[in-house]
Amino acid sequence: MIRTHRRLVAGLVLLAATLAPVGPAGAHSPDPVFTGALWAQDQNVHFRWRAGEVPPAAMQTAIKAAAADAGATRRSRAAVFTPDPAGASWINYGLNVACGVNGLACFSRANAPNSFTMSFREQGHRFDWGALRWCQLTLNAPDGCYDAENIALDEFGHVEILNHHVNFADEHDYLDAVVQTYSHTKPNVGWSAHAFGRCDVASLQRKYDVPLSTTTYSTCLDLATTLSIAASATSVGYRGSVTFTARLIVTDLAEYERLGGNAVSGRVVTLQRRYPGGAWANFAVMAAGSGGTYTYTATGLTATSDWRTLFTKPAGEGLRGATSGVITVSVSGCTTPPCPLSPVAP
């Protein structure tokens, strides 16, 4: 039988007074988070092995890999973690861990943003269900071992601010988050995930912001967007030109935390046109600029028409679509031949 095992219980109990979970979270929502201090944006947090309780070499490699995973897959301005013999934070392995009777590993972030601690049970530790085996320390284990890199990544997620993800009852969404209440042993699907899941990333983005206006938003988010339109002129001569400028932002809502009001660059924004009494039609894809701006210059205009911009909800990103307001550009009649015999919309 493939076992699952609850981890981190003791660590969470120790921190309950200062890091109580905030509000309920439904399945397929971003991870719930702890209260308490955040790290500074992009803070480089240095950690060392605790003297006398240094992990075996293979465990060191796995934990360092998890630290790198946390930085590489965060898609946010959350902290990064770097091994450093002089680091203020420490990680230990062995008998002297405060993880409670059920904990495989545990953490403390009570001193954030200055330091954290993290602990791992020793290989062979006896639980009521049997002996602990770390895959990295168990040669050719076919099943029944715990992937240290996966569990260390879970711990680094906790250190950032993340609480356990809330799954559906049948756990079919288990891969949406690494930060989980239960650890699955090999060969369960997802047992060795070495990247933050989409709902881990969603909470890290909300708490720490995204690094760039072109960074994609996690699909575990559902953010409203606001799209504007401006024109260089609203009245031009026959066959005149107008430059349209759009700006796309995440709607500035308090519930979006640091994401509210963000410029959204590098997406597809379409300029649309409508003649009086007609239907909207796509006119052109606007050129993406910086700061969430998009531009297009329409030339050779021959008839008065309405204009607006459109952002369609992108596949694979947690943004909603948006439509701008409407601008009418009036075009005066032809006075310099050759002119059309009658005004006909092109």
C-alpha positions in Angstrom: 0.0 0.0 0.0 1.3 3.5 -0.8 1.4 5.5 2.3 0.6 9.2 2.9 1.9 10.9 5.9 1.1 14.2 7.6 4.1 16.4 8.1 4.8 19.8 9.7 2.3 19.5 12.5 4.7 20.4 15.2 6.1 23.4 13.3 2.7 24.8 12.7 1.7 24.4 16.4 4.8 26.1 17.6 4.0 29.1 15.3 0.2 29.2 15.8 0.3 32.3 18.1 2.0 34.5 15.5 1.3 32.7 12.2 -2.4 31.8 12.4 -4.0 31.1 8.9 -5.8 34.0 7.5 -9.4 33.4 6.3 -10.9 30.3 4.6 -9.6 29.1 1.3 -11.6 26.9 -1.2 -10.2 24.2 -3.4 -8.6 25.5 -6.5 -8.0 28.8 -4.8 -4.5 30.3 -4.2 -2.8 28.8 -1.2 -3.9 30.2 2.2 -1.1 32.1 3.9 0.2 32.8 7.4 0.1 36.1 9.2 3.4 37.5 10.2 6.2 39.4 8.4 7.0 39.0 4.7 10.5 39.0 3.5 11.6 42.0 1.5 10.9 41.7 -2.2 13.6 39.7 -3.9 15.4 39.3 -0.5 18.3 36.9 -0.7 18.1 34.8 2.5 21.3 32.9 3.4 21.2 29.6 5.2 23.7 27.2 6.7 23.8 23.8 8.2 23.5 23.7 12.0 26.7 22.7 13.7 26.6 19.1 14.8 23.4 18.4 12.9 24.6 18.6 9.4 22.6 16.6 6.8 24.3 13.7 4.9 25.8 14.8 1.6 22.9 13.5 -0.5 20.4 15.3 1.7 22.4 18.5 1.4 22.3 18.2 -2.4 18.5 17.7 -2.3 17.9 20.7 0.1 20.1 23.0 -2.0 18.3 21.9 -5.1 14.9 22.7 -3.4 16.3 26.2 -2.6 17.1 26.6 -6.2 13.7 25.3 -7.3 12.0 27.8 -5.0 13.8 30.7 -6.7 13.5 29.4 -10.2 9.7 28.6 -10.2 8.3 31.4 -8.0 7.4 33.8 -10.8 7.2 36.5 -8.2 9.4 38.8 -6.1 9.4 36.4 -3.2 12.6 35.7 -1.3 15.3 33.5 -2.8 17.4 31.1 -0.6 21.2 30.7 -0.9 23.6 28.4 1.0 26.1 30.3 3.0 28.4 29.0 5.8 27.8 32.4 7.6 24.1 32.5 7.0 21.8 33.8 9.7 19.3 31.0 9.0 20.0 27.3 9.7 18.8 23.9 8.7 19.5 20.8 10.7 19.0 17.0 10.4 18.8 14.3 13.0 17.3 13.6 16.4 17.2 17.2 17.7 14.2 18.4 15.7 11.0 20.0 17.1 8.6 18.5 14.5 6.3 16.6 16.9 5.5 12.9 16.7 4.2 13.0 13.1 6.5 15.5 11.4 8.9 14.4 8.7 10.2 18.0 8.5 9.3 21.4 10.0 10.2 25.0 10.0 10.0 28.3 11.8 9.7 31.8 10.2 9.0 33.6 13.4 12.1 35.8 12.9 11.3 36.7 9.3 12.5 38.9 7.6 15.8 38.2 9.5 16.1 34.4 9.5 14.3 31.1 9.5 15.0 27.5 10.7 14.2 24.2 9.1 14.6 20.6 10.4 14.5 17.1 8.8 14.0 13.8 10.6 16.8 11.3 10.4 16.8 8.3 8.0 15.2 5.3 9.8 13.3 7.4 12.3 10.5 5.2 13.8 7.0 6.4 13.4 3.9 4.4 14.4 3.5 3.4 10.7 7.1 2.3 10.2 10.6 3.6 9.5 11.3 6.8 7.6 13.2 6.4 4.3 14.5 9.4 2.3 14.7 8.5 -1.4 18.1 10.2 -1.6 19.5 8.0 1.1 17.8 4.8 0.1 19.6 3.0 -2.8 17.2 2.0 -5.6 14.1 2.3 -3.5 11.2 1.1 -5.6 8.5 2.7 -3.4 7.8 3.8 0.2 10.4 6.6 0.3 10.0 10.4 0.6 11.7 12.7 -1.9 13.7 15.1 0.2 13.9 17.8 -2.6 10.1 17.8 -2.8 9.6 18.1 0.9 12.3 20.7 1.3 10.5 22.8 -1.4 7.3 22.5 0.6 9.3 23.8 3.6 10.7 26.7 1.6 7.2 27.6 0.5 6.2 27.7 4.2 9.1 29.9 5.0 8.0 32.3 2.2 4.5 32.7 3.8 2.5 29.8 2.3 0.1 27.5 4.3 -1.1 24.1 3.1 -3.2 24.2 -0.1 -6.8 23.2 0.2 -7.5 20.3 -2.2 -10.8 18.8 -3.4 -11.9 15.8 -1.4 -10.6 13.3 -3.9 -7.3 15.3 -4.3 -7.5 15.2 -8.1 -6.0 18.7 -7.9 -3.0 17.6 -5.9 -0.5 18.8 -8.4 -1.8 22.4 -8.1 0.5 22.9 -5.2 3.7 21.5 -3.6 2.7 23.0 -0.2 0.5 20.2 1.0 -0.7 18.8 4.3 0.2 15.3 3.2 3.4 13.9 1.8 3.1 11.2 -0.8 5.6 8.4 -1.1 7.1 7.1 -4.3 5.6 6.2 -6.8 2.5 8.4 -6.3 1.9 10.9 -9.1 3.5 14.2 -8.0 5.6 12.6 -5.3 8.7 14.2 -6.8 7.5 17.6 -8.0 10.4 20.0 -7.9 8.5 23.2 -8.9 6.0 25.3 -7.1 2.4 24.5 -8.3 0.2 27.1 -9.9 -1.7 27.8 -6.6 1.6 28.2 -4.7 2.7 30.7 -7.3 -0.6 32.5 -7.1 -0.2 33.4 -3.5 3.5 34.3 -3.9 2.5 36.7 -6.7 -0.3 38.3 -4.6 2.0 38.7 -1.5 5.2 39.7 -3.3 4.1 41.0 -6.7 5.4 39.9 -10.2 8.9 40.8 -11.3 8.0 42.3 -14.7 4.9 43.7 -16.4 5.4 40.8 -19.0 5.4 38.1 -16.3 2.4 35.7 -16.7 -0.1 35.5 -13.9 -0.8 32.1 -12.4 -4.0 30.3 -13.7 -4.9 29.8 -10.0 -5.8 33.6 -10.1 -8.8 35.2 -11.8 -7.8 38.9 -12.0 -10.1 41.5 -13.6 -8.4 43.9 -16.0 -9.1 47.4 -17.1 -8.4 48.6 -20.7 -8.4 52.2 -21.9 -8.2 54.0 -25.2 -7.0 57.4 -26.3 -6.6 59.0 -29.7 -4.2 61.6 -31.0 -7.1 63.4 -32.6 -10.9 63.0 -32.8 -11.4 65.0 -35.9 -9.3 64.6 -39.1 -9.4 65.5 -42.7 -10.2 63.1 -45.5 -7.6 60.3 -45.6 -6.1 61.6 -42.4 -4.3 59.6 -39.7 -4.9 58.9 -36.1 -2.7 57.2 -33.5 -4.6 55.2 -30.9 -3.0 54.3 -27.6 -4.4 51.7 -25.2 -3.3 50.9 -21.7 -3.9 47.5 -20.0 -3.7 47.1 -16.2 -4.9 44.7 -13.5 -7.9 46.3 -12.0 -6.9 48.1 -8.8 -8.8 46.1 -6.2 -7.6 45.7 -2.6 -8.2 42.0 -2.6 -5.5 41.6 -5.3 -3.0 42.9 -2.8 0.3 43.9 -4.6 -1.1 43.0 -8.0 -3.8 45.6 -8.1 -3.0 48.4 -10.6 -0.1 46.5 -12.2 0.6 47.4 -15.8 0.2 44.4 -18.1 2.6 44.4 -21.1 3.3 42.0 -23.9 -0.2 40.7 -24.4 -2.5 40.9 -27.5 -4.7 44.0 -27.6 -6.9 44.4 -30.7 -8.1 47.7 -32.1 -11.7 47.5 -33.4 -13.7 49.8 -35.6 -17.5 50.3 -36.1 -19.2 52.5 -38.7 -22.4 54.2 -37.7 -25.2 51.6 -37.5 -22.7 48.8 -38.1 -21.1 46.0 -36.1 -17.7 46.0 -34.5 -14.9 44.4 -36.6 -11.3 43.8 -35.8 -9.1 46.4 -37.4 -5.5 45.7 -36.2 -3.4 44.1 -33.5 -1.8 47.0 -31.6 2.0 47.1 -31.0 2.9 46.3 -27.4 5.1 48.9 -25.7 6.3 49.4 -22.1 4.2 50.1 -19.0 1.1 48.3 -20.3 0.8 50.5 -23.4 -0.3 49.5 -26.9 -0.3 51.7 -30.0 -1.5 51.7 -33.6 -1.6 54.4 -36.2 -4.6 54.2 -38.6 -4.0 55.9 -41.9 -6.1 56.9 -44.9 -9.3 57.4 -43.0 -12.3 58.2 -45.2 -15.4 58.0 -43.0 -16.4 58.8 -39.5 -16.3 55.8 -37.2 -16.2 54.5 -33.7 -13.1 52.9 -32.2 -12.4 50.8 -29.2 -9.8 48.3 -27.9 -10.2 44.7 -26.9 -8.2 42.3 -24.7 -9.4 38.7 -24.9 -8.8 36.4 -21.9 -5.6 34.6 -22.7 -5.3 30.9 -22.5 -2.9 29.7 -19.7 -3.1 32.9 -17.6 -5.2 34.1 -14.7 -6.4 37.3 -16.3 -9.9 38.2 -17.4 -10.6 40.0 -20.7 -11.6 43.6 -21.0 -13.0 46.1 -23.5 -12.3 49.8 -23.5 -14.7 52.7 -23.8 -15.5 54.1 -27.3 -13.9 57.0 -29.1 -15.5 58.5 -32.2 -13.2 60.0 -34.9 -14.9 62.3 -37.3 -13.6 62.5 -40.8 -14.4 65.6 -42.9 -15.4 65.4 -46.5 -13.0 65.2 -49.5 -12.0 68.7 -50.8 -8.9 67.8 -52.9 -9.5 65.5 -56.0 -9.6 62.7 -56.7 -12.6 62.3 -54.5 -15.2 59.5 -54.5 -18.4 60.2 -56.3 -20.3 59.6 -53.1 -19.1 58.9 -49.6 -18.7 55.1 -49.3 -17.3 53.4 -46.3 -14.2 51.3 -47.4 
